[in-house]
Amino acid sequence: MRQASEIDELNQSFRTLVARLGPFAHAVGIIHKTRLGERYLVDTTYPKQWQEHYVRNNYQKIDPVIDPVNHGLTPYDWKQVYIRNADQRKIMNEFRDISFQTGHAIPFYLTPSMLLLVSVASPEKEIDFRTKALLQLIVGQYHTRYCQLAKLLRHDDRPLVTEREQECLLWVAQGKDTTETGSILSISDNTVKHHLKNVMQKLGCHNRVQAVVRAIQLGLIHP
């Protein structure tokens, strides 16, 4: 995905990577956190009949998976979404009617008010932990390249990361855990966790692995 020179090429690369992980369908969308009308589809592999049904019924306005009440910087499963009313319950039931039993949604901020949200649907009853972690990693890479291609992220827009935060990320990239990193840098476990939490927030990432990947992509660290 890092080599993609346009959004369509990026979407195709993303499709290929997701398909390797399982029999999934997915949708990539951009969602304004407060303006209901600003919800845009970037790409999807859902069945065409479902896409037409979804648009015809204006489900994008009430879909609980993309409801702002569920948005944050933490990935969530479909079964965790807050269902406000019967219409939202109907949508979730209809997802299951077309053989999607569960799903996993992964949000990333594009701007303070706009989210890139990727929702991955599965015909299986559960998506295992390892697969979710890989999906989150892939979406993190997609997000970074999407921002670059959409001119939302320039090289000189890199977040200000402290030297200690860089050091912590570098040792995480080398496979060191919290205690090992703290021992190498002569700081406490809590201090390591503090630095990593701060840098994950600055990079808009959910976990350490994503933070390392994004820091490398931005040229902030060089393992």
C-alpha positions in Angstrom: 0.0 0.0 0.0 2.9 2.4 0.6 3.7 2.3 -3.1 0.1 3.3 -4.2 0.1 6.5 -6.2 -3.6 7.1 -6.2 -6.6 6.3 -4.0 -8.0 3.6 -6.4 -4.7 1.8 -6.4 -4.6 2.0 -2.6 -8.1 0.6 -2.3 -7.2 -2.3 -4.6 -4.2 -3.1 -2.5 -6.2 -3.0 0.7 -8.8 -5.3 -0.8 -6.1 -7.8 -1.6 -4.7 -7.7 1.9 -8.1 -8.1 3.6 -9.0 -11.0 1.3 -5.9 -12.9 2.4 -7.1 -12.8 6.1 -10.5 -14.4 5.5 -13.8 -14.5 3.7 -14.5 -10.9 4.6 -16.4 -8.0 3.0 -15.6 -4.4 4.1 -16.5 -0.8 3.7 -14.3 2.3 4.0 -16.1 5.5 4.7 -15.4 9.1 5.8 -17.8 10.3 8.5 -18.2 13.7 10.1 -18.7 13.3 13.9 -21.5 15.9 14.1 -22.9 16.5 10.7 -25.2 13.7 9.8 -25.2 14.4 6.1 -21.5 14.2 5.7 -20.9 10.5 5.3 -19.0 9.4 2.2 -18.2 5.9 0.9 -14.6 5.5 -0.2 -14.7 1.8 -1.2 -16.6 -1.4 -0.4 -16.7 -5.1 -1.2 -20.2 -5.7 0.1 -22.5 -7.5 -2.4 -23.9 -5.0 -5.0 -27.5 -5.9 -4.1 -26.9 -5.0 -0.5 -25.2 -1.7 -1.5 -28.2 -0.7 -3.5 -30.6 -1.7 -0.7 -28.5 0.2 1.8 -28.5 3.4 -0.3 -32.1 3.1 -1.3 -33.2 3.0 2.3 -30.7 5.8 3.5 -29.2 3.4 5.9 -26.0 5.5 6.0 -28.0 8.0 8.2 -29.0 5.4 10.8 -26.5 2.5 10.6 -25.5 1.8 14.2 -22.0 0.6 13.2 -21.2 4.2 11.9 -23.3 6.0 14.5 -21.1 8.7 16.1 -22.1 7.4 19.6 -19.7 4.5 18.9 -16.8 6.5 17.6 -13.5 7.0 19.4 -10.0 5.9 18.8 -10.7 2.3 19.9 -11.7 -0.5 17.4 -15.0 -2.2 18.3 -17.0 -5.3 17.4 -20.5 -5.0 15.9 -21.9 -6.7 19.0 -20.6 -3.8 21.1 -22.4 -1.1 19.2 -25.1 0.8 21.0 -28.5 0.2 19.4 -30.7 3.3 19.7 -34.0 2.1 18.2 -35.8 -0.5 16.2 -34.6 0.8 12.8 -31.0 0.3 13.9 -31.8 -3.2 15.2 -33.4 -3.9 11.8 -30.2 -3.0 10.0 -28.2 -5.4 12.1 -30.7 -8.2 11.5 -30.5 -7.6 7.8 -26.7 -7.8 7.9 -27.2 -11.3 9.3 -29.8 -12.1 6.7 -27.1 -11.7 4.0 -24.8 -14.1 5.9 -22.7 -11.6 7.8 -22.7 -12.8 11.4 -20.3 -10.4 13.0 -18.0 -7.5 12.2 -15.1 -5.3 13.4 -15.0 -1.5 13.0 -11.7 0.4 13.1 -11.8 4.3 13.3 -9.0 6.7 12.6 -9.1 10.5 12.7 -8.5 12.4 9.4 -9.1 15.8 11.0 -10.4 16.7 14.5 -14.0 16.3 13.2 -13.7 13.7 10.4 -13.1 10.0 10.8 -11.9 7.3 8.4 -13.9 4.3 9.5 -13.3 0.8 8.1 -15.9 -1.9 8.9 -15.1 -5.5 8.2 -17.9 -8.1 8.0 -17.5 -11.8 8.5 -19.7 -14.8 7.8 -18.2 -16.5 10.9 -19.6 -16.1 14.4 -16.3 -14.5 15.6 -13.2 -12.8 14.2 -10.3 -14.1 16.2 -7.9 -11.8 18.2 -5.0 -12.3 15.9 -7.0 -11.5 12.8 -8.4 -8.4 14.4 -4.9 -7.3 15.3 -3.7 -7.8 11.7 -6.8 -5.9 10.4 -6.0 -3.0 12.7 -2.4 -2.9 11.5 -3.5 -3.0 7.8 -6.0 -0.2 8.4 -3.4 1.8 10.1 -1.2 1.6 7.0 -4.2 2.4 4.8 -5.0 5.4 6.9 -1.4 6.8 6.6 -1.2 6.4 2.9 -4.8 7.7 2.4 -3.9 10.9 4.3 -0.8 11.3 2.2 -2.6 10.8 -1.1 -5.5 13.1 0.0 -2.9 15.7 1.0 -4.2 15.6 4.6 -0.8 14.6 5.9 2.4 16.2 4.6 5.9 15.2 5.6 6.3 18.6 7.4 3.0 17.9 9.3 4.6 15.2 11.4 3.6 15.3 15.0 6.1 16.6 17.5 7.5 13.5 19.2 10.0 13.8 22.1 13.4 12.1 22.1 12.3 9.8 24.9 9.1 8.8 23.0 11.2 8.0 20.0 13.5 5.9 22.1 10.6 3.9 23.6 9.2 3.3 20.1 12.6 2.2 18.8 12.9 -0.5 21.5 9.3 -1.6 21.0 10.2 -2.0 17.3 13.1 -4.2 18.4 10.6 -6.5 20.2 11.3 -5.3 23.7 8.4 -5.2 26.3 7.7 -2.5 28.8 10.1 -3.8 31.5 12.9 -4.5 29.1 12.6 -1.0 27.6 12.5 0.6 31.0 15.7 -1.3 32.0 17.5 -0.2 28.8 16.5 3.4 29.3 16.9 3.4 33.1 13.3 4.5 33.6 10.3 2.8 35.4 7.7 0.7 33.7 5.1 3.4 34.4 7.2 6.0 32.7 7.6 3.8 29.6 3.8 3.3 29.5 3.3 7.1 29.9 5.6 7.9 26.9 4.1 5.2 24.7 0.5 6.3 25.6 1.4 9.9 24.7 3.1 9.0 21.4 0.2 6.7 20.4 -2.2 9.6 20.9 0.0 11.9 18.9 0.1 9.4 16.0 -3.6 8.6 16.3 -2.9 4.9 16.8 -4.7 2.2 18.9 -1.7 0.2 20.0 2.1 0.0 20.0 2.5 -2.0 16.8 0.5 0.6 14.8 2.4 3.4 16.4 5.7 1.8 15.4 4.5 1.3 11.8 3.3 4.8 11.5 6.4 6.3 13.1 8.5 4.4 10.5 6.3 5.6 7.7 6.6 9.2 8.8 10.4 8.9 9.2 10.2 9.5 13.0 12.2 6.4 13.8 14.6 4.2 11.9 14.9 0.8 13.5 
